[in-house]
Amino acid sequence: MCLAWLRHNAEMQHLMLMLKWLVACRGKIVDGRIQKFLSEQALLDQAFFKDTSKTVATVIKEATATVGEKVSIRRFEG
């Protein structure tokens, strides 16, 4: 009986520690998921399809520097 109680107590302590960690990290987890969702939905933050190491915003800045005039996206259908 005593051994079972100790095992149960240790499991409960472990669960409490995990719960405290989740509560402490919940804000960071939610913020990270929101940032990921927004970066996937916003065109300028998405990876450029021809060169995935660059974002669309980076390609636009490079094109602006090359052309010498402001380059902008007027319409996007995705």
FIMAR-843730 format. One record per atom (N, C-alpha, C): residue in three letters; x negated, y, z negated. Coordinates in steps of 0.02 Angstrom, whole numbers, plus 50000, padded with zeros to 5 digits. Example, Ala and Ser with C-alpha at 12.3 -4.5 7.8 and 13.67 -1.06 7.14 Angstrom:
<sites>
<site><code>ALA</code><px>49340</px><py>49716</py><pz>49610</pz></site>
<site><code>ALA</code><px>49385</px><py>49775</py><pz>49610</pz></site>
<site><code>ALA</code><px>49340</px><py>49835</py><pz>49610</pz></site>
<site><code>SER</code><px>49358</px><py>49888</py><pz>49646</pz></site>
<site><code>SER</code><px>49316</px><py>49947</py><pz>49643</pz></site>
<site><code>SER</code><px>49355</px><py>50002</py><pz>49606</pz></site>
</sites>
This chain:
<sites>
<site><code>MET</code><px>49959</px><py>49940</py><pz>50000</pz></site>
<site><code>MET</code><px>50000</px><py>50000</py><pz>50000</pz></site>
<site><code>MET</code><px>49957</px><py>50063</py><pz>50000</pz></site>
<site><code>CYS</code><px>49906</px><py>50063</py><pz>49960</pz></site>
<site><code>CYS</code><px>49862</px><py>50121</py><pz>49954</pz></site>
<site><code>CYS</code><px>49825</px><py>50134</py><pz>50019</pz></site>
<site><code>LEU</code><px>49802</px><py>50081</py><pz>50053</pz></site>
<site><code>LEU</code><px>49766</px><py>50088</py><pz>50115</pz></site>
<site><code>LEU</code><px>49811</px><py>50115</py><pz>50170</pz></site>
<site><code>ALA</code><px>49873</px><py>50091</py><pz>50172</pz></site>
<site><code>ALA</code><px>49921</px><py>50116</py><pz>50222</pz></site>
<site><code>ALA</code><px>49935</px><py>50190</py><pz>50210</pz></site>
<site><code>TRP</code><px>49941</px><py>50209</py><pz>50147</pz></site>
<site><code>TRP</code><px>49955</px><py>50280</py><pz>50131</pz></site>
<site><code>TRP</code><px>49896</px><py>50324</py><pz>50152</pz></site>
<site><code>LEU</code><px>49834</px><py>50301</py><pz>50140</pz></site>
<site><code>LEU</code><px>49775</px><py>50339</py><pz>50160</pz></site>
<site><code>LEU</code><px>49772</px><py>50347</py><pz>50236</pz></site>
<site><code>ARG</code><px>49787</px><py>50293</py><pz>50272</pz></site>
<site><code>ARG</code><px>49787</px><py>50295</py><pz>50345</pz></site>
<site><code>ARG</code><px>49841</px><py>50344</py><pz>50370</pz></site>
<site><code>HIS</code><px>49899</px><py>50341</py><pz>50341</pz></site>
<site><code>HIS</code><px>49953</px><py>50386</py><pz>50360</pz></site>
<site><code>HIS</code><px>49933</px><py>50459</py><pz>50344</pz></site>
<site><code>ASN</code><px>49903</px><py>50471</py><pz>50288</pz></site>
<site><code>ASN</code><px>49881</px><py>50538</py><pz>50268</pz></site>
<site><code>ASN</code><px>49829</px><py>50564</py><pz>50317</pz></site>
<site><code>ALA</code><px>49782</px><py>50522</py><pz>50337</pz></site>
<site><code>ALA</code><px>49730</px><py>50543</py><pz>50384</pz></site>
<site><code>ALA</code><px>49761</px><py>50560</py><pz>50452</pz></site>
<site><code>GLU</code><px>49810</px><py>50520</py><pz>50473</pz></site>
<site><code>GLU</code><px>49843</px><py>50534</py><pz>50537</pz></site>
<site><code>GLU</code><px>49882</px><py>50600</py><pz>50533</pz></site>
<site><code>MET</code><px>49914</px><py>50612</py><pz>50478</pz></site>
<site><code>MET</code><px>49951</px><py>50675</py><pz>50469</pz></site>
<site><code>MET</code><px>49904</px><py>50735</py><pz>50470</pz></site>
<site><code>GLN</code><px>49846</px><py>50729</py><pz>50438</pz></site>
<site><code>GLN</code><px>49797</px><py>50783</py><pz>50438</pz></site>
<site><code>GLN</code><px>49772</px><py>50796</py><pz>50509</pz></site>
<site><code>HIS</code><px>49760</px><py>50743</py><pz>50546</pz></site>
<site><code>HIS</code><px>49738</px><py>50750</py><pz>50615</pz></site>
<site><code>HIS</code><px>49791</px><py>50785</py><pz>50658</pz></site>
<site><code>LEU</code><px>49854</px><py>50765</py><pz>50649</pz></site>
<site><code>LEU</code><px>49908</px><py>50797</py><pz>50686</pz></site>
<site><code>LEU</code><px>49915</px><py>50871</py><pz>50667</pz></site>
<site><code>MET</code><px>49906</px><py>50887</py><pz>50604</pz></site>
<site><code>MET</code><px>49910</px><py>50957</py><pz>50582</pz></site>
<site><code>MET</code><px>49854</px><py>50998</py><pz>50613</pz></site>
<site><code>LEU</code><px>49794</px><py>50970</py><pz>50616</pz></site>
<site><code>LEU</code><px>49738</px><py>51006</py><pz>50648</pz></site>
<site><code>LEU</code><px>49752</px><py>51018</py><pz>50722</pz></site>
<site><code>MET</code><px>49779</px><py>50968</py><pz>50756</pz></site>
<site><code>MET</code><px>49795</px><py>50976</py><pz>50827</pz></site>
<site><code>MET</code><px>49849</px><py>51028</py><pz>50836</pz></site>
<site><code>LEU</code><px>49899</px><py>51029</py><pz>50793</pz></site>
<site><code>LEU</code><px>49952</px><py>51078</py><pz>50797</pz></site>
<site><code>LEU</code><px>49926</px><py>51148</py><pz>50786</pz></site>
<site><code>LYS</code><px>49882</px><py>51157</py><pz>50737</pz></site>
<site><code>LYS</code><px>49852</px><py>51223</py><pz>50724</pz></site>
<site><code>LYS</code><px>49811</px><py>51246</py><pz>50784</pz></site>
<site><code>TRP</code><px>49775</px><py>51200</py><pz>50816</pz></site>
<site><code>TRP</code><px>49735</px><py>51217</py><pz>50875</pz></site>
<site><code>TRP</code><px>49781</px><py>51238</py><pz>50932</pz></site>
<site><code>LEU</code><px>49835</px><py>51201</py><pz>50943</pz></site>
<site><code>LEU</code><px>49882</px><py>51219</py><pz>50997</pz></site>
<site><code>LEU</code><px>49913</px><py>51287</py><pz>50986</pz></site>
<site><code>VAL</code><px>49932</px><py>51301</py><pz>50924</pz></site>
<site><code>VAL</code><px>49962</px><py>51366</py><pz>50908</pz></site>
<site><code>VAL</code><px>49911</px><py>51422</py><pz>50920</pz></site>
<site><code>ALA</code><px>49849</px><py>51410</py><pz>50901</pz></site>
<site><code>ALA</code><px>49797</px><py>51461</py><pz>50910</pz></site>
<site><code>ALA</code><px>49781</px><py>51472</py><pz>50984</pz></site>
<site><code>CYS</code><px>49783</px><py>51420</py><pz>51024</pz></site>
<site><code>CYS</code><px>49765</px><py>51424</py><pz>51094</pz></site>
<site><code>CYS</code><px>49824</px><py>51437</py><pz>51140</pz></site>
<site><code>ARG</code><px>49884</px><py>51437</py><pz>51114</pz></site>
<site><code>ARG</code><px>49943</px><py>51443</py><pz>51156</pz></site>
<site><code>ARG</code><px>49942</px><py>51507</py><pz>51198</pz></site>
<site><code>GLY</code><px>49923</px><py>51563</py><pz>51168</pz></site>
<site><code>GLY</code><px>49921</px><py>51626</py><pz>51205</pz></site>
<site><code>GLY</code><px>49871</px><py>51623</py><pz>51263</pz></site>
<site><code>LYS</code><px>49813</px><py>51594</py><pz>51250</pz></site>
<site><code>LYS</code><px>49763</px><py>51588</py><pz>51303</pz></site>
<site><code>LYS</code><px>49787</px><py>51541</py><pz>51358</pz></site>
<site><code>ILE</code><px>49820</px><py>51487</py><pz>51340</pz></site>
<site><code>ILE</code><px>49844</px><py>51439</py><pz>51389</pz></site>
<site><code>ILE</code><px>49897</px><py>51472</py><pz>51433</pz></site>
<site><code>VAL</code><px>49943</px><py>51508</py><pz>51402</pz></site>
<site><code>VAL</code><px>49996</px><py>51542</py><pz>51440</pz></site>
<site><code>VAL</code><px>49967</px><py>51595</py><pz>51486</pz></site>
<site><code>ASP</code><px>49920</px><py>51636</py><pz>51460</pz></site>
<site><code>ASP</code><px>49889</px><py>51687</py><pz>51501</pz></site>
<site><code>ASP</code><px>49853</px><py>51657</py><pz>51561</pz></site>
<site><code>GLY</code><px>49817</px><py>51602</py><pz>51549</pz></site>
<site><code>GLY</code><px>49782</px><py>51570</py><pz>51604</pz></site>
<site><code>GLY</code><px>49828</px><py>51543</py><pz>51657</pz></site>
<site><code>ARG</code><px>49883</px><py>51514</py><pz>51636</pz></site>
<site><code>ARG</code><px>49931</px><py>51488</py><pz>51685</pz></site>
<site><code>ARG</code><px>49965</px><py>51543</py><pz>51724</pz></site>
<site><code>ILE</code><px>49979</px><py>51598</py><pz>51691</pz></site>
<site><code>ILE</code><px>50010</px><py>51656</py><pz>51726</pz></site>
<site><code>ILE</code><px>49961</px><py>51684</py><pz>51777</pz></site>
<site><code>GLN</code><px>49897</px><py>51692</py><pz>51757</pz></site>
<site><code>GLN</code><px>49847</px><py>51719</py><pz>51804</pz></site>
<site><code>GLN</code><px>49838</px><py>51673</py><pz>51864</pz></site>
<site><code>LYS</code><px>49838</px><py>51607</py><pz>51852</pz></site>
<site><code>LYS</code><px>49831</px><py>51559</py><pz>51907</pz></site>
<site><code>LYS</code><px>49890</px><py>51564</py><pz>51954</pz></site>
<site><code>PHE</code><px>49951</px><py>51568</py><pz>51927</pz></site>
<site><code>PHE</code><px>50010</px><py>51574</py><pz>51968</pz></site>
<site><code>PHE</code><px>50009</px><py>51637</py><pz>52010</pz></site>
<site><code>LEU</code><px>49992</px><py>51693</py><pz>51979</pz></site>
<site><code>LEU</code><px>49991</px><py>51756</py><pz>52015</pz></site>
<site><code>LEU</code><px>49937</px><py>51757</py><pz>52069</pz></site>
<site><code>SER</code><px>49879</px><py>51728</py><pz>52055</pz></site>
<site><code>SER</code><px>49826</px><py>51727</py><pz>52106</pz></site>
<site><code>SER</code><px>49845</px><py>51682</py><pz>52165</pz></site>
<site><code>GLU</code><px>49886</px><py>51631</py><pz>52153</pz></site>
<site><code>GLU</code><px>49909</px><py>51588</py><pz>52207</pz></site>
<site><code>GLU</code><px>49964</px><py>51622</py><pz>52248</pz></site>
<site><code>GLN</code><px>50002</px><py>51666</py><pz>52217</pz></site>
<site><code>GLN</code><px>50058</px><py>51698</py><pz>52251</pz></site>
<site><code>GLN</code><px>50037</px><py>51762</py><pz>52287</pz></site>
<site><code>ALA</code><px>49988</px><py>51797</py><pz>52261</pz></site>
<site><code>ALA</code><px>49966</px><py>51860</py><pz>52291</pz></site>
<site><code>ALA</code><px>49919</px><py>51845</py><pz>52350</pz></site>
<site><code>LEU</code><px>49934</px><py>51873</py><pz>52408</pz></site>
<site><code>LEU</code><px>49895</px><py>51859</py><pz>52468</pz></site>
<site><code>LEU</code><px>49823</px><py>51881</py><pz>52460</pz></site>
<site><code>LEU</code><px>49811</px><py>51940</py><pz>52433</pz></site>
<site><code>LEU</code><px>49743</px><py>51966</py><pz>52430</pz></site>
<site><code>LEU</code><px>49698</px><py>51925</py><pz>52385</pz></site>
<site><code>ASP</code><px>49726</px><py>51888</py><pz>52337</pz></site>
<site><code>ASP</code><px>49685</px><py>51848</py><pz>52292</pz></site>
<site><code>ASP</code><px>49675</px><py>51776</py><pz>52316</pz></site>
<site><code>GLN</code><px>49708</px><py>51758</py><pz>52371</pz></site>
<site><code>GLN</code><px>49701</px><py>51690</py><pz>52397</pz></site>
<site><code>GLN</code><px>49636</px><py>51683</py><pz>52435</pz></site>
<site><code>ALA</code><px>49613</px><py>51621</py><pz>52440</pz></site>
<site><code>ALA</code><px>49552</px><py>51607</py><pz>52479</pz></site>
<site><code>ALA</code><px>49566</px><py>51617</py><pz>52553</pz></site>
<site><code>PHE</code><px>49517</px><py>51646</py><pz>52588</pz></site>
<site><code>PHE</code><px>49523</px><py>51657</py><pz>52660</pz></site>
<site><code>PHE</code><px>49517</px><py>51589</py><pz>52694</pz></site>
<site><code>PHE</code><px>49561</px><py>51576</py><pz>52742</pz></site>
<site><code>PHE</code><px>49565</px><py>51508</py><pz>52770</pz></site>
<site><code>PHE</code><px>49504</px><py>51488</py><pz>52811</pz></site>
<site><code>LYS</code><px>49469</px><py>51536</py><pz>52841</pz></site>
<site><code>LYS</code><px>49410</px><py>51519</py><pz>52880</pz></site>
<site><code>LYS</code><px>49348</px><py>51510</py><pz>52837</pz></site>
<site><code>ASP</code><px>49346</px><py>51545</py><pz>52780</pz></site>
<site><code>ASP</code><px>49289</px><py>51540</py><pz>52735</pz></site>
<site><code>ASP</code><px>49316</px><py>51542</py><pz>52664</pz></site>
<site><code>THR</code><px>49325</px><py>51484</py><pz>52634</pz></site>
<site><code>THR</code><px>49359</px><py>51480</py><pz>52569</pz></site>
<site><code>THR</code><px>49318</px><py>51508</py><pz>52511</pz></site>
<site><code>SER</code><px>49254</px><py>51526</py><pz>52524</pz></site>
<site><code>SER</code><px>49215</px><py>51556</py><pz>52470</pz></site>
<site><code>SER</code><px>49232</px><py>51631</py><pz>52463</pz></site>
<site><code>LYS</code><px>49270</px><py>51658</py><pz>52510</pz></site>
<site><code>LYS</code><px>49290</px><py>51729</py><pz>52507</pz></site>
<site><code>LYS</code><px>49365</px><py>51733</py><pz>52497</pz></site>
<site><code>THR</code><px>49387</px><py>51789</py><pz>52467</pz></site>
<site><code>THR</code><px>49458</px><py>51802</py><pz>52462</pz></site>
<site><code>THR</code><px>49480</px><py>51845</py><pz>52521</pz></site>
<site><code>VAL</code><px>49544</px><py>51850</py><pz>52531</pz></site>
<site><code>VAL</code><px>49571</px><py>51892</py><pz>52586</pz></site>
<site><code>VAL</code><px>49551</px><py>51965</py><pz>52574</pz></site>
<site><code>ALA</code><px>49551</px><py>51987</py><pz>52512</pz></site>
<site><code>ALA</code><px>49532</px><py>52056</py><pz>52496</pz></site>
<site><code>ALA</code><px>49459</px><py>52069</py><pz>52515</pz></site>
<site><code>THR</code><px>49415</px><py>52021</py><pz>52504</pz></site>
<site><code>THR</code><px>49345</px><py>52028</py><pz>52523</pz></site>
<site><code>THR</code><px>49337</px><py>52034</py><pz>52598</pz></site>
<site><code>VAL</code><px>49374</px><py>51994</py><pz>52635</pz></site>
<site><code>VAL</code><px>49370</px><py>51996</py><pz>52709</pz></site>
<site><code>VAL</code><px>49396</px><py>52063</py><pz>52734</pz></site>
<site><code>ILE</code><px>49448</px><py>52089</py><pz>52704</pz></site>
<site><code>ILE</code><px>49474</px><py>52155</py><pz>52724</pz></site>
<site><code>ILE</code><px>49422</px><py>52209</py><pz>52711</pz></site>
<site><code>LYS</code><px>49389</px><py>52207</py><pz>52653</pz></site>
<site><code>LYS</code><px>49337</px><py>52256</py><pz>52638</pz></site>
<site><code>LYS</code><px>49279</px><py>52252</py><pz>52687</pz></site>
<site><code>GLU</code><px>49260</px><py>52191</py><pz>52705</pz></site>
<site><code>GLU</code><px>49206</px><py>52182</py><pz>52754</pz></site>
<site><code>GLU</code><px>49227</px><py>52209</py><pz>52823</pz></site>
<site><code>ALA</code><px>49289</px><py>52196</py><pz>52842</pz></site>
<site><code>ALA</code><px>49314</px><py>52221</py><pz>52906</pz></site>
<site><code>ALA</code><px>49317</px><py>52297</py><pz>52906</pz></site>
<site><code>THR</code><px>49337</px><py>52327</py><pz>52850</pz></site>
<site><code>THR</code><px>49338</px><py>52399</py><pz>52844</pz></site>
<site><code>THR</code><px>49268</px><py>52429</py><pz>52852</pz></site>
<site><code>ALA</code><px>49219</px><py>52396</py><pz>52822</pz></site>
<site><code>ALA</code><px>49150</px><py>52420</py><pz>52828</pz></site>
<site><code>ALA</code><px>49124</px><py>52412</py><pz>52899</pz></site>
<site><code>THR</code><px>49143</px><py>52359</py><pz>52933</pz></site>
<site><code>THR</code><px>49120</px><py>52346</py><pz>53001</pz></site>
<site><code>THR</code><px>49152</px><py>52395</py><pz>53050</pz></site>
<site><code>VAL</code><px>49217</px><py>52403</py><pz>53045</pz></site>
<site><code>VAL</code><px>49254</px><py>52445</py><pz>53092</pz></site>
<site><code>VAL</code><px>49244</px><py>52519</py><pz>53078</pz></site>
<site><code>GLY</code><px>49238</px><py>52536</py><pz>53014</pz></site>
<site><code>GLY</code><px>49229</px><py>52606</py><pz>52996</pz></site>
<site><code>GLY</code><px>49294</px><py>52642</py><pz>52981</pz></site>
<site><code>GLU</code><px>49349</px><py>52606</py><pz>52985</pz></site>
<site><code>GLU</code><px>49415</px><py>52633</py><pz>52969</pz></site>
<site><code>GLU</code><px>49450</px><py>52585</py><pz>52921</pz></site>
<site><code>LYS</code><px>49500</px><py>52613</py><pz>52887</pz></site>
<site><code>LYS</code><px>49536</px><py>52571</py><pz>52839</pz></site>
<site><code>LYS</code><px>49576</px><py>52517</py><pz>52875</pz></site>
<site><code>VAL</code><px>49568</px><py>52455</py><pz>52852</pz></site>
<site><code>VAL</code><px>49605</px><py>52398</py><pz>52878</pz></site>
<site><code>VAL</code><px>49655</px><py>52377</py><pz>52825</pz></site>
<site><code>SER</code><px>49717</px><py>52368</py><pz>52847</pz></site>
<site><code>SER</code><px>49769</px><py>52347</py><pz>52799</pz></site>
<site><code>SER</code><px>49814</px><py>52295</py><pz>52832</pz></site>
<site><code>ILE</code><px>49849</px><py>52258</py><pz>52790</pz></site>
<site><code>ILE</code><px>49896</px><py>52208</py><pz>52814</pz></site>
<site><code>ILE</code><px>49965</px><py>52240</py><pz>52810</pz></site>
<site><code>ARG</code><px>49999</px><py>52243</py><pz>52866</pz></site>
<site><code>ARG</code><px>50064</px><py>52274</py><pz>52868</pz></site>
<site><code>ARG</code><px>50120</px><py>52223</py><pz>52858</pz></site>
<site><code>ARG</code><px>50108</px><py>52162</py><pz>52882</pz></site>
<site><code>ARG</code><px>50160</px><py>52112</py><pz>52878</pz></site>
<site><code>ARG</code><px>50128</px><py>52043</py><pz>52871</pz></site>
<site><code>PHE</code><px>50157</px><py>52005</py><pz>52828</pz></site>
<site><code>PHE</code><px>50132</px><py>51937</py><pz>52817</pz></site>
<site><code>PHE</code><px>50191</px><py>51890</py><pz>52810</pz></site>
<site><code>GLU</code><px>50192</px><py>51838</py><pz>52848</pz></site>
<site><code>GLU</code><px>50245</px><py>51788</py><pz>52843</pz></site>
<site><code>GLU</code><px>50213</px><py>51722</py><pz>52825</pz></site>
<site><code>GLY</code><px>50228</px><py>51697</py><pz>52769</pz></site>
<site><code>GLY</code><px>50197</px><py>51636</py><pz>52747</pz></site>
<site><code>GLY</code><px>50246</px><py>51587</py><pz>52728</pz></site>
</sites>
